[in-house]
Amino acid sequence: MAKDLEIIRRGTVEVISPEELKEKLNRRKPLRVKFGADPTAPDIHLGHTVVLQKLKQFQDLGHQIVFIIGDFTARIGDPSERSEARKPLTTEEINKNAKTYQKQVFKILDKRKTEVLFNSKWLDKMSSSDVLELSSHSTVAQMLARADFKERFNREIDISILEFIYPLLQAYDSIQVKADVEIGGTDQKFNLLMGRQLQRDFNQKPQVIITMPLLEGTDGVKKMSKSYGNYVGITEPPEEMFGKIMSISDELMVKYYELLTEENLDKVKKMHPRQAKAELAKELVQKYYSETEAKKAEEEFEKVFVKRELPEEIKEIRIREKKIWVVDLLVKADLATSKNEAKRLISQGSVKINQKRIKDSNMDLLMDREYIVQVGKRKFRRIIQA
């Protein structure tokens, strides 16, 4: 039991409460460990996998994972850490995201040992009387105590009644599945605590809460997020994933090991940082792809970043125009998301054409030859005329 506790507590921020967790583990029967996710985006990155890795540890210890897909709650949107209300998703978007999300989640969890439930199964059946009764279990003062709601209230930014109801609906999921434990990021603490409160109100044993840290992105400053451009997606090409992991700081590398792997941290700290980083990159690429792909990604990294050679395979883009503005080219080649970003990348010196850095965003390219366009250290395109 002591060994189980050590595994469970590794990398956690908070356990509420340790005594209750010990008591539940002492029962010597599988715990129902809940994790809920609203399918608001199709892809997940390493930041999302921090919680999934903890669920896998519970699964390996013989406990039952209850994975709740919040297809109902996604219609509202989780207000946690938000400075404004989320844009509602359509049912079609939610269902499409849910399929992709499940496919990616089961790269980590064992599908055969995971109970997958959609919360629309019970929330769709709630009457208006049920919702009103549920709403009576919380107060406006309690909701406004939340840091994100408090900030929006003070700044006179609208908070919808729906957003107040969201934590109650998520908490009601815990009652439906009779959760013994619920795991989430630190930004989910309010919602998880609401689950404990509701379970008490509904005469259930309150769930233990385990919060996990929010993983910093490759910049080492902000939490990993697509919107910050500092993410490592688990469906990104192996070479891209490997290169991004090699770019993180030595300090952040240790945290990645702690939260994303089972490696012994004392052993990691004794390794040379570059070797440790390469081993981490290989392990993560292998986890989401294969040992063969991990080896190829390492070889590609050595070739491009150590020997300064061009990658083995470069995506080819065909251009119909006889002459093209370099800014338009970067957007067409999917090397920039917009013209403004393309101009910024050029002004920062992040763009090379045929291995020569360019600084003039007004230049045109005559399509009378082949060009190798590079943005940053890892993005390459071969440009030829159609």
C-alpha positions as CSV (number, residue, x, y, z in Angstrom):
1,M,0.0,0.0,0.0
2,A,2.9,2.4,0.8
3,K,4.3,1.7,-2.7
4,D,0.9,2.4,-4.3
5,L,0.7,5.7,-2.4
6,E,4.2,6.7,-3.6
7,I,3.3,6.0,-7.2
8,I,-0.1,7.8,-6.9
9,R,1.4,10.9,-5.2
10,R,4.3,11.3,-7.7
11,G,4.0,14.7,-9.4
12,T,0.7,15.7,-7.8
13,V,0.0,19.2,-6.5
14,E,-2.6,18.3,-3.9
15,V,-4.5,15.4,-2.6
16,I,-7.8,16.1,-0.7
17,S,-7.4,14.3,1.5
18,P,-4.4,11.9,2.0
19,E,-6.1,10.3,4.9
20,E,-9.3,9.5,2.9
21,L,-7.1,8.2,0.1
22,K,-5.3,5.8,2.4
23,E,-8.7,4.7,3.8
24,K,-10.1,4.0,0.4
25,L,-6.9,2.1,-0.7
26,N,-7.1,0.0,2.5
27,R,-10.4,-1.4,1.4
28,R,-8.4,-3.6,-1.0
29,K,-10.9,-3.3,-3.8
30,P,-10.6,-1.4,-7.1
31,L,-11.5,2.3,-6.8
32,R,-13.6,4.1,-9.4
33,V,-11.3,6.8,-10.6
34,K,-13.1,9.5,-12.6
35,F,-11.8,11.8,-15.3
36,G,-14.0,14.1,-17.3
37,A,-13.1,15.8,-20.5
38,D,-15.2,18.1,-22.7
39,P,-14.3,17.4,-26.4
40,T,-13.9,21.1,-27.2
41,A,-10.9,20.5,-29.5
42,P,-9.9,17.6,-31.7
43,D,-6.3,17.2,-30.7
44,I,-4.5,16.7,-27.4
45,H,-0.9,17.7,-26.5
46,L,1.6,16.6,-23.9
47,G,0.0,19.1,-21.4
48,H,-3.2,17.1,-21.5
49,T,-1.4,13.8,-21.0
50,V,-0.2,14.7,-17.5
51,V,-3.6,13.7,-16.1
52,L,-3.9,10.8,-18.4
53,Q,-0.5,9.5,-17.3
54,K,-1.7,9.6,-13.6
55,L,-4.9,7.7,-14.7
56,K,-2.6,5.0,-16.3
57,Q,-0.8,4.6,-13.0
58,F,-4.1,4.0,-11.3
59,Q,-5.0,1.5,-14.0
60,D,-1.7,-0.3,-13.7
61,L,-2.4,-0.6,-9.9
62,G,-5.7,-2.4,-10.7
63,H,-8.2,0.4,-10.3
64,Q,-11.2,1.2,-12.6
65,I,-10.9,4.3,-14.8
66,V,-14.2,6.0,-15.5
67,F,-13.6,8.3,-18.5
68,I,-16.5,10.7,-18.9
69,I,-16.8,12.5,-22.2
70,G,-18.6,15.7,-21.5
71,D,-20.7,15.9,-24.7
72,F,-23.5,17.6,-22.8
73,T,-21.3,20.0,-20.7
74,A,-19.3,20.9,-23.9
75,R,-22.4,22.7,-25.1
76,I,-21.9,25.1,-22.2
77,G,-18.1,25.2,-22.0
78,D,-15.9,25.0,-18.9
79,P,-15.4,28.5,-17.5
80,S,-12.3,27.5,-15.6
81,E,-9.4,29.9,-16.2
82,R,-11.4,31.8,-18.8
83,S,-11.6,35.6,-19.1
84,E,-14.7,35.3,-21.2
85,A,-17.5,32.8,-22.0
86,R,-16.5,30.0,-24.4
87,K,-18.0,29.9,-27.9
88,P,-20.7,27.2,-27.9
89,L,-19.9,24.2,-30.1
90,T,-22.4,22.4,-32.4
91,T,-23.4,18.8,-31.7
92,E,-21.6,17.8,-34.9
93,E,-18.3,19.4,-33.8
94,I,-18.6,17.8,-30.3
95,N,-19.2,14.3,-31.7
96,K,-16.3,14.7,-34.2
97,N,-13.9,15.9,-31.5
98,A,-15.0,13.1,-29.1
99,K,-14.1,10.4,-31.7
100,T,-10.7,11.9,-32.3
101,Y,-10.1,12.5,-28.6
102,Q,-10.9,8.9,-27.7
103,K,-8.5,7.6,-30.3
104,Q,-5.7,9.7,-28.9
105,V,-6.5,9.0,-25.2
106,F,-6.2,5.3,-25.8
107,K,-2.6,5.7,-26.9
108,I,-2.1,6.0,-23.1
109,L,-5.0,4.2,-21.4
110,D,-5.9,0.6,-21.9
111,K,-9.2,0.7,-23.7
112,R,-10.3,-2.7,-22.4
113,K,-9.9,-1.5,-18.8
114,T,-11.6,1.9,-19.3
115,E,-15.3,2.6,-18.8
116,V,-16.2,5.3,-21.3
117,L,-19.4,7.2,-20.6
118,F,-21.1,10.3,-22.2
119,N,-22.6,12.6,-19.6
120,S,-25.5,13.4,-22.0
121,K,-26.8,9.9,-21.0
122,W,-28.0,11.3,-17.6
123,L,-27.9,15.1,-18.1
124,D,-30.2,15.0,-21.1
125,K,-32.8,13.3,-19.0
126,M,-32.9,16.1,-16.3
127,S,-36.1,18.0,-16.1
128,S,-36.3,21.7,-15.3
129,S,-37.2,20.7,-11.7
130,D,-34.1,18.6,-11.5
131,V,-31.9,21.5,-12.6
132,L,-33.5,23.8,-10.2
133,E,-33.0,21.3,-7.4
134,L,-29.4,20.9,-8.4
135,S,-28.9,24.7,-8.4
136,S,-30.0,24.9,-4.8
137,H,-26.8,23.1,-3.7
138,S,-24.6,26.1,-4.4
139,T,-24.8,29.9,-3.8
140,V,-23.9,32.9,-5.9
141,A,-21.4,33.9,-3.2
142,Q,-19.7,30.5,-3.5
143,M,-19.5,30.9,-7.3
144,L,-18.1,34.4,-7.1
145,A,-15.4,33.2,-4.7
146,R,-13.8,31.5,-7.8
147,A,-10.8,33.5,-8.9
148,D,-11.8,33.6,-12.6
149,F,-15.4,34.5,-11.9
150,K,-14.3,37.1,-9.3
151,E,-12.0,38.7,-11.8
152,R,-14.6,38.9,-14.5
153,F,-17.2,40.3,-12.1
154,N,-14.8,43.0,-10.9
155,R,-14.0,43.9,-14.5
156,E,-17.7,44.0,-15.3
157,I,-17.4,41.2,-17.9
158,D,-20.6,39.2,-18.4
159,I,-21.0,35.8,-16.6
160,S,-23.9,33.8,-17.8
161,I,-26.1,31.7,-15.4
162,L,-25.1,28.7,-17.6
163,E,-21.5,29.2,-16.5
164,F,-22.6,29.1,-12.9
165,I,-24.4,25.8,-13.6
166,Y,-21.5,24.2,-15.3
167,P,-19.6,23.2,-12.1
168,L,-22.8,21.7,-10.7
169,L,-23.4,19.6,-13.8
170,Q,-19.8,18.3,-13.8
171,A,-20.1,17.5,-10.1
172,Y,-23.3,15.6,-10.8
173,D,-21.3,13.3,-13.0
174,S,-19.5,12.1,-9.9
175,I,-22.8,11.2,-8.3
176,Q,-23.9,9.2,-11.3
177,V,-20.7,7.2,-11.6
178,K,-20.2,6.9,-7.8
179,A,-16.6,8.2,-8.1
180,D,-14.1,7.3,-5.3
181,V,-11.4,9.6,-6.8
182,E,-11.4,12.4,-9.3
183,I,-8.3,13.7,-11.1
184,G,-7.8,17.0,-12.9
185,G,-5.5,19.9,-13.4
186,T,-5.0,22.6,-10.8
187,D,-7.4,24.8,-12.8
188,Q,-10.1,22.2,-12.1
189,K,-10.0,22.4,-8.3
190,F,-13.2,24.3,-7.9
191,N,-15.1,21.9,-10.1
192,L,-13.6,18.9,-8.3
193,L,-14.5,20.2,-4.9
194,M,-18.0,20.8,-6.1
195,G,-18.2,17.1,-6.8
196,R,-17.2,16.3,-3.2
197,Q,-19.8,18.7,-1.9
198,L,-22.6,17.3,-4.0
199,Q,-21.7,13.7,-3.1
200,R,-22.1,14.6,0.6
201,D,-25.4,16.3,-0.2
202,F,-26.6,13.1,-2.0
203,N,-25.5,10.9,0.9
204,Q,-22.5,9.4,-1.0
205,K,-18.9,9.0,0.4
206,P,-17.1,12.1,-1.0
207,Q,-14.5,11.5,-3.7
208,V,-10.8,12.1,-3.1
209,I,-9.4,14.9,-5.3
210,I,-6.0,14.7,-6.9
211,T,-4.8,17.8,-8.7
212,M,-2.0,17.7,-11.2
213,P,0.2,20.6,-12.3
214,L,-0.3,22.5,-15.6
215,L,2.7,21.6,-17.8
216,E,4.7,24.5,-19.1
217,G,5.1,24.6,-22.9
218,T,8.4,24.6,-24.8
219,D,9.0,28.2,-23.8
220,G,9.2,27.1,-20.2
221,V,7.0,30.0,-19.1
222,K,3.4,29.7,-20.1
223,K,1.2,26.6,-19.7
224,M,1.3,24.4,-22.8
225,S,-1.4,25.6,-25.2
226,K,-2.0,25.8,-29.0
227,S,-2.9,29.4,-28.6
228,Y,0.6,30.2,-27.2
229,G,2.4,28.2,-29.9
230,N,4.4,26.3,-27.2
231,Y,2.7,22.9,-27.5
232,V,3.9,19.4,-28.4
233,G,1.0,17.6,-30.0
234,I,0.9,13.8,-29.7
235,T,-0.2,13.5,-33.3
236,E,2.5,15.8,-34.7
237,P,5.1,14.1,-37.0
238,P,7.7,12.2,-35.0
239,E,10.5,14.5,-36.2
240,E,8.6,17.6,-35.1
241,M,7.8,16.1,-31.7
242,F,11.4,15.0,-31.2
243,G,12.8,18.4,-32.1
244,K,10.4,20.3,-29.9
245,I,11.3,18.2,-26.9
246,M,15.0,18.7,-27.6
247,S,14.4,22.5,-27.5
248,I,13.1,22.6,-23.9
249,S,15.3,23.8,-21.0
250,D,17.3,21.4,-18.8
251,E,15.1,22.4,-15.8
252,L,11.9,21.8,-17.6
253,M,13.2,18.4,-18.9
254,V,13.2,17.0,-15.4
255,K,9.6,18.1,-14.9
256,Y,8.6,16.4,-18.2
257,Y,10.3,13.2,-17.0
258,E,8.4,13.4,-13.7
259,L,5.0,14.0,-15.2
260,L,5.1,12.2,-18.5
261,T,7.2,9.1,-17.7
262,E,7.9,6.5,-15.1
263,E,11.6,7.1,-15.1
264,N,13.6,7.2,-11.9
265,L,14.4,10.9,-11.4
266,D,17.6,10.3,-9.5
267,K,18.9,8.4,-12.5
268,V,17.8,11.2,-14.9
269,K,19.6,13.9,-12.8
270,K,22.9,11.9,-13.1
271,M,22.7,11.9,-16.9
272,H,24.2,14.5,-19.1
273,P,21.4,17.0,-19.9
274,R,21.6,16.5,-23.7
275,Q,21.6,12.7,-23.4
276,A,18.7,12.8,-20.9
277,K,16.7,15.1,-23.3
278,A,17.4,12.8,-26.2
279,E,16.2,9.8,-24.2
280,L,13.1,11.7,-23.2
281,A,12.3,12.6,-26.8
282,K,12.9,9.0,-27.9
283,E,10.6,7.6,-25.1
284,L,7.8,10.0,-25.9
285,V,7.9,9.5,-29.7
286,Q,8.0,5.7,-29.1
287,K,5.0,6.0,-26.8
288,Y,2.8,7.7,-29.4
289,Y,4.4,6.1,-32.6
290,S,6.9,3.3,-32.5
291,E,10.5,2.4,-31.7
292,T,11.3,2.6,-35.4
293,E,9.9,6.1,-35.7
294,A,11.7,7.2,-32.6
295,K,15.0,6.1,-34.0
296,K,14.3,7.7,-37.3
297,A,13.4,11.0,-35.6
298,E,16.6,10.9,-33.6
299,E,18.7,10.3,-36.7
300,E,16.8,13.2,-38.5
301,F,17.5,15.5,-35.6
302,E,21.2,14.6,-35.7
303,K,21.4,15.3,-39.4
304,V,19.6,18.6,-39.4
305,F,20.7,20.2,-36.1
306,V,24.1,18.6,-35.4
307,K,25.4,18.1,-38.9
308,R,23.4,21.0,-40.3
309,E,22.2,19.0,-43.2
310,L,18.8,19.2,-44.9
311,P,16.1,16.7,-43.7
312,E,15.7,13.4,-45.6
313,E,12.1,14.2,-46.5
314,I,10.8,17.7,-47.2
315,K,7.2,18.4,-48.0
316,E,6.8,19.6,-51.6
317,I,4.6,22.6,-52.4
318,R,3.7,23.4,-56.0
319,I,3.1,27.0,-57.0
320,R,1.2,27.9,-60.1
321,E,2.2,31.6,-60.3
322,K,5.4,32.6,-62.2
323,K,6.2,35.1,-59.4
324,I,5.0,35.1,-55.8
325,W,5.3,37.5,-52.8
326,V,7.3,35.7,-50.1
327,V,4.7,36.5,-47.5
328,D,2.0,34.8,-49.6
329,L,4.3,31.9,-50.1
330,L,4.8,31.3,-46.4
331,V,1.0,31.2,-45.9
332,K,0.4,28.9,-48.9
333,A,3.2,26.6,-47.7
334,D,1.5,26.4,-44.3
335,L,4.6,27.9,-42.7
336,A,2.6,30.8,-41.3
337,T,-1.0,31.1,-40.3
338,S,-1.5,34.6,-41.6
339,K,0.3,37.4,-43.6
340,N,1.0,39.2,-40.3
341,E,2.6,36.2,-38.8
342,A,4.7,35.7,-42.0
343,K,5.9,39.3,-41.9
344,R,6.8,38.9,-38.2
345,L,8.7,35.7,-38.8
346,I,10.7,37.4,-41.6
347,S,11.5,40.5,-39.4
348,Q,12.7,38.2,-36.6
349,G,15.1,36.5,-39.0
350,S,13.3,33.2,-38.7
351,V,13.0,32.6,-42.4
352,K,15.7,31.1,-44.7
353,I,15.5,30.5,-48.4
354,N,18.0,28.2,-49.9
355,Q,19.8,28.3,-46.5
356,K,20.1,32.2,-46.6
357,R,18.3,34.2,-44.0
358,I,16.0,36.9,-45.4
359,K,14.8,40.1,-43.8
360,D,12.9,41.8,-46.6
361,S,9.2,41.0,-46.4
362,N,8.5,42.8,-49.7
363,M,10.6,40.5,-51.9
364,D,9.1,38.4,-54.7
365,L,10.3,35.0,-55.8
366,L,10.5,34.1,-59.5
367,M,9.4,30.6,-59.9
368,D,12.1,29.7,-62.4
369,R,13.9,27.4,-60.0
370,E,13.4,25.2,-56.9
371,Y,13.5,26.8,-53.4
372,I,14.0,25.2,-50.0
373,V,12.2,27.5,-47.5
374,Q,12.9,27.1,-43.8
375,V,11.1,28.6,-40.9
376,G,12.7,28.3,-37.5
377,K,14.8,25.2,-36.9
378,R,12.3,22.5,-37.8
379,K,10.0,23.5,-40.6
380,F,11.0,23.0,-44.2
381,R,9.2,23.1,-47.6
382,R,10.5,22.4,-51.1
383,I,8.9,25.0,-53.4
384,I,8.6,24.1,-57.1
385,Q,6.5,25.5,-60.0
386,A,3.3,23.5,-60.8
